Amino acid sequence: MSTVNCPECDAEITLEASTEVGEILVCPDCGVDLEVTSLNPAAVELAPMEQEDWGE
């Protein structure tokens, strides 16, 4: 298990042993979506925002 810091609010987030690269996590403090970009060393970055097409 490893920890990373949220790039938005700097909260410490613990990554579970089952966490995989590309997984989307939610910061427990500020609620932003984070994408796991690396496991060794552990790293996350802000997840890309999903574009809504609203049926167009």
Helices and strands as residue ranges (DSSP letters): E 2-5, E 12-15, E 24-26, E 33-39, E 42-46
